[in-house]
Amino acid sequence: MKKQKTNDSDSLSANDRSEIFRASRRDFLKIGSLAAGSFVLGVNFQCSGPKGEIISFAPNVFVTLSSDNLVTIVAHRSEMGTGIRTSLPMIVADELGADWSKVKIVQAVGDEDIYGNQNTDGSFSVRMFYEPMKKFGATVRHMLVNAAAKEWGVSPDECDTEASHVILKGGSKKIPFGDLVEQIKTMELPKQEELTFKEFSSYKLVGKDVAIYDAKAIATGKAVFGADVNLPSMLIAVVQRSPVVGAKVISYKDEKALAIPGVKQVIKIEGPGLPAGLDKPLEGVAVLAENTWAAIQGSKALEIDWDLGPNQTFNSASQLQEMLKSTAGKGMVKRERGDFAKARSSSGKVIERTYLAPFYAHSTVEPPAAIADVKADGSVEVWAPTQHPQWARGAVAGALGIELAKVKMNVTLLGGGFGRKSKPDFVAEAAILSKAAGVPVRVQWTRECDLHHDFYHSHSAQRVVATLDKEGNLSGWNHHTVFPAIGASNTPAPPSDGELDLGCRDFPYHVPNIRVEAHETTAHTRVGWLRSVSNIHHAFAICTMLDEIAETRGVDPVDQAIQMLGEDRHLDFTAEMVGDYGNYGEKIEDFPWDTARMKKVIQTVAEKSNWKQNLADGKAVGFAAHKSFLTYVACVVRVEKDAEGKLIIPEVHYAVDCGIGVNTDRIKSQFEGGAQFATSLAMTSAITFENGKVQQNNFDTYQIIRMPQAPKKIEVHIVPSMEKPTGVGEPPVPPYIPALANALYKLTGERKYELPLKV
């Protein structure tokens, strides 16, 4: 294999892809020499997935060792700023003992048979693949060490690896990995029980700040995002989609569109009707042109007569009030401890509050874009910024009516995802249009398309009733929640158990009487998951209510949280729940709810933020703590007003326990970005519907925060831990919003119960 430049934002070339092999589903498999002077290793480990389900992958990654000492590692997850394309290869490289400057990372195609689960969502990539990546690196290291030991005539125990060399302990000899390629080609793979692992303290990468592999390419404009892919003869498509979910085209006129210079074709896309589903394109009419500008202008020139269907009367403000009204009645009991009714009747004080949150859009920096090239033989090659390559591949196969094997799915950088780019509707659009047009097609969503046709985070209404006994202790907790369920469409339904387990049913505090109730409502638009999902509105209600309870009791909210968590123990809610407890897809015994870990992040953030300091007039702090995606987070937000009376957020402190922190630079970056993201949700962003249509068009009306509104200083305090690693992409968001709301109350004297917060 020729030496290749390192630290480029590379995807697999045709030659590279030919080296990916299909393996049977056994413990270990190896492929030897596929190219002169190189060794390619593929290992099929079994790892536990959700609820202990065995997930086989063959391989999830593969390593190529070249005779020039280059180590090539395939990244099988999607990169959208989280750094996962860096973090998983870091684990392999550290356990292998590779010199990071001599590591090349290439992006895998979407193929479940080869790579297993590639869905980069739910903050579970490191959680799922930390141990398999360690085993993979250890396997290659075992082979290299044994090859060198044989050459030197010593015991393998006398050898180790460091900086892409096998070394004889004591430093008298060393040999580059590349010089051992020929020897290890003929070696048998070790058994799993033969593997040994490096001490964590010896790692050069894991647990440290490591810049993302693609940083230079991104900064210099060389990185390839979805809209950057260009193919010969490619046309650009902009689609005018159904303005109301479920709408159908009655007729359309395209003469004006076709008269625009550069416009080549107009093609109708058949939609699914209702239910709309999570993977089907909406009905619409596409304009295909030689350039994006012509396609946009052509789309605007279309004259379409729509049958708007049953959702044309949908008004989000009216539904929100109907949902709020429903929480005053009895809901479906989803968790119960003790007797809340008795606690209420015998209470010394009752605090009852309602909380509202709007629809949110993902508004990724790069709006959805995908390229498809349908070949004459019916096969298709796709380039897409997708979080879920396998779902996208399946959606394309389904849309074209072809076998999955005929779809090649190339994954580009994403330019932001937040859950939106898990959905493959825009990828299927490109395939449909390429087949109809007979040429490669790039579907390009505009910002207006993005806001009008998203899979929105549900708006929600909640009512929380808390009772205090005669001694002023919290004796009862009754939480009513209602929001359109993910995937529901035009049929009344309650939130699923999984959605309720995102911060609602898993209420951890030691309260003797708890009742959680869910209520039905209908989704009149497309609903999906957005960064931290239902934790957003559940944490807002719970953590602001706890702050108000602390004030009523006359205790510090930090002290109250620690006290109410009770003794150090593992919590198990299953006996109190109606239905299954999801625990983010993991067994509760493998990832328990640990009160000691939550108390530690609370104590840490209080200490690091100097929580109990006396602040001058015009300054205030707020606190909240919330566990999501198995990660423990506490947050303190400081607010003040400037000389002109405008709100400033000068300082934010997070404490986080995510188990083993693989790349501490990325952990900090995710929390820094999470604070900015959450500030938008808390202060400026909201989607509303009238007559079934989204009212916001661009960032002038769907506002994300501007620089003056952004937190000025964000300190991230990582609590050292050797527990199993969890996720960090989503956990920054939930506690930030109530911490900000609680700070604003202390600043203004007025509590806010509806998002966005009006100050």
N, C-alpha and C positions, 0 to 999 in steps of 0.2 A: 504494500500500500504506500502510495506516495505521501510524503510529509505534507500535512495540511496546516494552514494557519490557525492558531488557536484564538479563543475568545472572540469569535465572530458570531453573529446571530444567524446560525445556519439551520437549515432543514435538511432532511435526507435527500441526497442526489439520487438519480436513477441507479447508479452503481452501489451507493450505500444501501438503498432499499433492497437490492438484489441479495444483500448479505443477511437480511432478516430472514430467519428460517422459521418454519412451522414445526412445532415439536409435539410429541404425544404428552398427555397429562400425567407425568410421573415425577418422582422427587427431583431428579437431576437429569439434565440432558446437555450434551456438549456437541458443538460442531467444530471441526478442526480447521484446516487450512482452506479458506475460500479465496485467498489471494496470496501471491508469493510474498513471503516475509511478514505475514500477519497471522494473528491468532484471534478467533472470535469465540466468545463463550456465551452461551445462553443457559440460564438456570431456571428450572421450574420449581419454585418453592410453593408450598401451600401456606396461606395465611388466613387467619380468622377474619371474616367480614362481619356485617351486622348480625347480631344474635348468634354468633358463632358459626354462621354459614361458611363453609370452606370455599375459598376463592382460589382457583388455580390460574396461574399465568405462566406463559411459556414463550418467551420470558417477559417480564414486565420491563426489564432493561436488558441490554446486552452491552458487553464491553469488547472493544477491539484493541488489542495490544499490537503496536507496530514495531518493526525492528529499529525504527528511528527513535524509539522511546516515547512515542505519542500514545496517550490513552484516550480513546474515544468512548464516550458514554451516551447512550440514547436516553433522552428525557421523554417520558410517556404521558406527562400531565401538561395541561395548557397554561401558558404564562399570561397573566393579566395584571402584573404588578405585584403579586404576592411573593414572587421570587421562587416559586416551587420548581421552576426549571433549573434553578441553581441549588436549592436546598437538598433535594433528593440525590442528585449526583455528588454533592458534598459528602453525604453519608457513605456512599460507595467509595469515593476517593480516600476518605480518612481511614476507613477500615482496610482498604487495599494498601495504603501507605503511598499514594500517588502524589507527585508534585503538581499542585493545582495549576501552576503556570503551564504545565504540559498536558493539561486535560482539555479535550475538545468535546463540546456538547452538541448533539444534533437532535432535532425534533422528530419524534415518531409519527408515522401516519396513524390514522384512526383504524384500529383493527383489534377487536376483542379476542380473536383466536390467538393472536400473537401476544398482546400486552395485557389482557384481562381488563379490569375496570379502569377506564380512563376519564371518568366523570370528575372533573375538577370543580367540586361544589361541596357545600356543607362543612367546610373547614376540616376535612378528614384526610387529606393526602398524606401528610406526615404521620398522622395517627395510624393510618392503615399500612404504610410502607416503610416505617422506620426499621422495624426488625427485618423484613425481607431485604432491604438495601444493605443492612449490616451483613447479613448472611451472604449476599452476593459478593461484596467486597472481600469478605473473609475466605470465600471459596477460591477466588483468583489468587489471593495472597498465599493460601495454603499450597497451591500448586507451584507458585514461583519460589517459595521458600524451600520446598522439597527438591525442586530442580537445582537450585543453587547449592543446597546441602550435598546433594549427590556429586555435583561437580567438584566441590571443595573437600569431599570426604569427611564431612562432619555430621553431627546430629541436627535435624531440623530445629530442635529446641535451642540450638546455639545461634539461630538466624532470626532476623526480623526484617521488616521493610520500612523504608524511609526515603522520602523525596524521589520516588520512582526508581529506587534501587533496593535490591536485597543486600542486607549488611550482615557481616559477621559481628556478633555482639562483642564489644570491646574496640571496634573500629579498625581492625587490621585489614579487612577486605570488604569490597562492595562490588556489585555488578548491576548494570542497568537492566530494567525490565526487558527492554528490547532485545538484549543479548540472550534472553532465555526463551524467546518466542518459539524457536524450533523445538526445544526440549519439551515444552508443555503441550505442544500439539498432540503428542502421542500419549500423554498421561491420562489415567483414569480420574474421574472426578472423585473427590473425597465424600465419604458419608457425612450426613449432617452432624452426627455425634462426634465426628473427628474435628470439627471446626473449633477454633479458638478465636477469641475476640480481643482486640486491643483494650487496654485500660482507658476509660473515658478521659482521664487526666493527660493521656498522651496524644489526644486528638489535636490536630493543628487547625481544623476548620469548624467542626461541630462544636457549638457552644460559644462561638466567636462571632464578631462582626465581619461578614464577608459581603463585598459588593456584588450585586447581581451580575450574572454572566453577560447579560445583554446591555449593560449600562453604556458602554462606549458606543455600541451600534445605535442605540436609541438617541444618545446625545449628539451623534454626528449625522443622524438622518439616514443611516444605512439599514436600520431594522425594518423588517417586512411585516406590516399589519395587513388586515384583510383588504382594504381598499388600495394597497400598494401593488397588488399582483396585476400584471398586464400580460395578455396573451395576443398573439397575432390574430387579426380579424375580429377581435373581441368588440362587442357592443355593450353599451352601458344602459341598464334598465332602471327606470324610476316608475313606481307603481302608484296609481291612485286607488287606494283600498277602500273597502266599505266603511263609511263614516260612522256606522253603528254596527256593533257586533251582531252578526246574523243577517245583515242586509244583503240583498241580491241585486245584480244588475238586470234591469228591465231591457234597456237598450243604451247604445252609446254612439256618438258621432266623433270621428277621428280626423275629419278633413283638415281642420285648423292645425291639429298636432302634426300631421304629415306634411303640412306646408312649411313647417319650420326647418331651416337649413340644418342638415345633419341628422334629422330624424329618419329612420329607415323602416321601422315596423311598429305596428300596434297589435298587441296580443292580449286576449282576455285570460285571466286566471280563474278557474272555477273554485269557489270556496266551499267549506264543509257545511255551511248553514249552522244550525244549532243541534247539539252542543258544539261549540267552536273547537274544543280540545286544546291540547298543549303543543301539538307538533304540526298542525295543518296551517297552510297559508290562508289568510283572509281572502274573500272574493275581491277581485279588482281588475283593473285594466292597466297594462304595462306599456310604456313607450320606450322603444329601443332606439338608441342613437349612437353616433360616433363619439360623442363626448358627454360628460355629465351635465353641462349647462344646457345643451340642446334637449337632453332627456327630461330635465326639470321643467323647462319651458313647454315642452310638448305635453307633459303630464298636466300642467296647469291649463292647457288649451283644450283638453278633452271635455266633451259635453256628455255627462252620464246621467241617465234617469234611473234612480234607485227605488227599489221596494225596501223600505227601511226595516220592516219586520217588527216583531213584538217589543224590542228594546228601545224603540224610538221615543217612548214617553219617560224613559229612565231619567230621574233627577237625583243626583248623589246627595244633595242637601236634605231632600225629603226622606230618602232612605235612611240617612244617618239619624234623623229624628225618630223615625219608626223603629229603628234598631234600639235607640236609647229608651224609647217607651217600653219596648219588649223586656228590657232588663228589670223593670219594676215588678214583673210577674215571676212565676216559677219557671225555672229552666230545667234542662236535663241534668240531673246530679251526676257529676263526673269524678268527684272525690269527696269523701266524707270521713270526718274524725269527730268523735264525741257527738254532742247535741247542740247545734248552733241556736236553734229556736229557744232552748232552755237558757243558753248563755245570754241571749238577747233579753229575754223576759226578766232575768235576774240581774241585769247589768246596772252599773252605776252611771254609765254614759254610753251613748251610741254616736258614732261618727259615720256618716253616710255621704259618699261623694261619687260623682259620675265623671268619666273621662272620655274624651273624643279625640280621634286622630283621623287624618284624611287619607285618600289614596295618594300613593307616591309612585313616581316613574323612576326608572333606573338612570336615565340620562348619562349613559357612558360617554367618555370623551370621543371614542370612535363609534358613530352610529352603526347599526348592523350593515354588513356588506358581505357578499359571498360570490365566488366565481365558479361557474360550472362549464365543463366542456364535454358535451355528449358526442361520442364518436359514432362513426358510421356502423360499427358492429354492435351498437347498443350499450356499450360500456360508457362510463362517465368518470372523469377526474374532477375533483372539487378542491378548492382552496377556501378555507373559512376560518374566521376567528371564533371558534366554537369551544365552549367549556365541556361539551359532551360529544366527542367525536363519534362515538358509537351510535348515539341516538340520532345525530345528524346523518350519519351514513344510512341508518335504517329508514329515516324519513325520506331520503333521496331515493332509495330503492323502492319504497312504497309508492312514492309519487310517480315514478317512471314505470312501475310494474316490472322491475327487473330483479334478478338475484343479487343478494348482498355482495357476492364475490365480484360483481361487475362494477362496484363503486370503490374508487380510491379516494380517501379522505385525507387531504393535506391540512395540517393545522398551522395557522399563522399566529403571530402575537395578537393579543386581543384588544388592546387599548381600553381596558376596563371591561368588567363583566357583571359583577354584583348579582349574578343569577339570571340576568336577561339572556345571556348568550349560551345558556344551557338549552334554551328552546330552539328547535331547528327549523322553525317556519320560514325564516329568511333564506336558509340554505336550500330548502325544498323549492322555493320560488326560483332560484337561479337555475336549478336543474330543469324545472318545467319549461322555463323560457328558452334555455339553450336547446332543448329538444325541439321545441316549436320553431325556433328561429334558424336552426341548422348551423349555428356558429357559437363560439364561446360567449358567454354572457356574464357580466358582473351586475348583480342587483345592488343598487346603492340606495339605502334609506337616507332621507334628509333628516335634519333635526325635527322638523314638523312631523314627518312620518313616525319618527321615534317616539315622540310624545303622544301622538294621536292613537297609536296602535300597539302599545306596550302590553306586557303581562304585568299589571300593576300590583303593588303591595296593597292589600285590602284596607279600606277605611274600617273603623271599628268604634264600637261603643262599649263601655264597661261601667259597671256599678260595683263599688266595693263598700261593704258595711262592716265596720269594726266595733267590737264591744269591749268596754273596760269594766272590770269588776269593781267592787266597792273599795278595794285597795289601790285602784288605778292601774292594775296590770291588764295587758291585752288578753282577753279571755275568749274572744270569738272573731272569726274571719270568714266573711261570705263574699265570694268573688263571682260576679256575673259577667260573662263576656260573650260578644257576638260580632261576627264579621263574615263576609263572604268567603267561603272555603276555597282553597286552591283546587282548581280543576272543576269546581261546580259551575253549572251554567243553566240558568232559567228554571231551576228546581230548588225549592226551599231545602236547606240542609244546614246542620250545625257544623261548627269547626270539627275537624277530625281529631282523634286522640293525639296523633303526632303533632298537630298544630297547638293543641292545648298543653302539651308537654314542653312547649317552648316558652317557659317562664311563668306559666299559670298554675297548672296542676302540681308542679314540682316546687311549690312554695315551701321553703326549708325551715321556717322559723317555728320555735317551740310554742305553739298556741294550742290549748286543749281542745278547742272546738273549731273545726274548719269545714266549710262546705264550698265547693266550686261547682258552678252551674253554667251550662252552655245553652245558647239560644239559636234558633234557626233564622236564616235569611237567605236571600237569593243573589247570585252573582249575575249581573246584567252586562258585564264586560269581561275581558280576559284577565284572570288573576293568576299570579305566579309568586315565586319567592324572590325576595330582595334582601340584601345583606342583613342577616340575623333574623329575618322573617318575623314571626309573631312575637318574638322577644321584644321587638321595638315597642309595640303598644302595651304589652303586658308589664314590662319593666317600668314604663312611664307611669302606669296606674299604681303599681305596687310600691315603688320606691318613693313616689311623692306622697302617697298615703301614709307610709311608715314615717316619713319626715313630719307630717302633720300630727301623727299619733305621738311622736316623741315630744313635739312642742306642747301638746295637750297634757302629757304626763309630766312635763317639766324636766325632761332628761335630755342629754346630748344624743343626737341621732347615731353617732358612731358607737357610743357606749351602749345604746339600746340594741343595735344590731348584734354586737358581740354577746350581750347578755341573752338575747332571744335565740341565738344559735345554740345555746346550752352547752353541755359538756362535749368534749371532743368525741366524735363518734361518726359512724357511717350511717347515712339515712337510707331507708328503703320505703318508698311510698306505695309499693304494689298492693299491699293488703287494703289500703284505703281507697284505691282507685276503681272506678267502673270502666272496664276496658283495659287494654294493654298499656303499660308504661314504656314509652319508646326509648328513653335514655340515649337519644341520638344514635340509635342503631347498635348500641353496645350493651353487653350484659352488665347488670348493675354490680355484680361481684368483680368484674374486670375494671370498671370505671365507676367506683362508688361515689356517692355524694358525701364529701368529707368536710365536716364542719370546721375541723382544725385548719384546713387549707383556706377556707373562706375567711376565717378569723384572722389568719396571717396576712392576707392581702389587705384586709380592712385596717389592721394595726400598722402595716407598712405605709399605706397611703396617708394615714393620719399623721404618722411621724414625718414622712418626707415632705408633706405639704404644710407642716407646722399648723395642723388643723385648729388647735385651740388658741392660736395667737389672737391678740386683740387687734382688730382692724379699725382703721380710721373711718369716720363717717363717709358714706358714698362708696364703700367697698363691702363686699360680702362673699361668703363661700357656701357652696352646697355640696352635699355628699350623697352617693348612692353606691350600692354594691349588687352585683348580679352575676350568676353563673350561667353561661350559655356555651353550647358546643363543647361541654365538658371542661371549660376553662373558667377559672375563678378570677374575677376582676372587681376592683374597687376604684372609684373615681372621685376626685375632688376638683371642682371648677370654681375659679375666682372670677368675679365680675365687678365692674365699676362703671361709672359714667364720667365722660370727659367734660371739659369746660362748657361744651355746647349741649350737654345733656344726652349725648349719644352713648349707647351701650358699648363697652369694650370688654373683651374676654382676655385679660392679660396673662393668665396662667391656668394650666390644666395639669393635674397629676393623675397618673394611672399607676396602680400596682397590679401585676398580673402573675398568676401561676398557671403556666401551660405545660407543666411537666418539663421534660428535657427540652431546652430551647435550642433548636438546631442552628438557626442563623439569627443571632440576636439583633443584627442590623435590620433584618426583615421584620422581626417582631416589633421593634421600635417604629419602623416605617409604617407598618399596618396600623398601629395605634395612633400614630400621628395623622395618618390619612383618615382613620376612623373617626377621630375627633372632628375633623373638617366636614366629613360626610354627615355625621350626626348633627352638627350645628345647622346644616342646611335643612335637615328633616325637622329640627326643633324650631327654627326661626323663620324660614323663608319659603319652603317648598310645599306645594299642595296641588293635586289634580282634582278638578271638579267636572261633573257631567251635567249638561242640560239637554233635554230632548235626545238623550242617548249619545251625545257627542262631547268629546273632550273640549274644554274651553281654553286650554292653554296651548300656545302655538310654538313658542321658542323660549329662550332663556330670559326674555323680557317679562314674560308672564309666569313661567315656571322657573322661579328664581333659585339658583344655588348661591351660596354666600360669595360675596366679593371680598377682596383682600382686607378692607377695613373691618369687616365683620368676623374675620377668622381669628381663632385663638392665636395669641402672639407667641406663647411659649408652652410647649407640651413636653412634660417630663414623664418618661416611661420607666418604671422601676420593676425590673424582672426579679421575681422571688426565686432564688435558686431551688431547683428541685431535680431529683432523679426519678420521679414518677414517670409513667408512660407519657410520651408527648401527646398533646391534644392540638387544637386549632387556634389560630389567631386572626384569621381574616374577618370573622364576623363579631367576635366577643367585644371589640372596642365600642360598638354602637349602643347596645342597650343601657348600660349604666350612665352614659354621658348625658343623655337627654333629661332624665330626672334629676341628675346632679345639677345641671344647668337650671332647670325649673326651680329647684329648691334654693339655689343661690339667688335667682331673680326675686323670689319671694322675700328673702331676707333683705335684698336691696330696696325693693319697692313697697313691701308690706302687703302685696296683693298676690294671692295664690292663683295660678292658672291651671285650668283643668281641660284645656283644649289645645291641640297642636294645629298649626304652628303657634308658638307663643307670641302674643302681641305685647310689645314693650313700648 
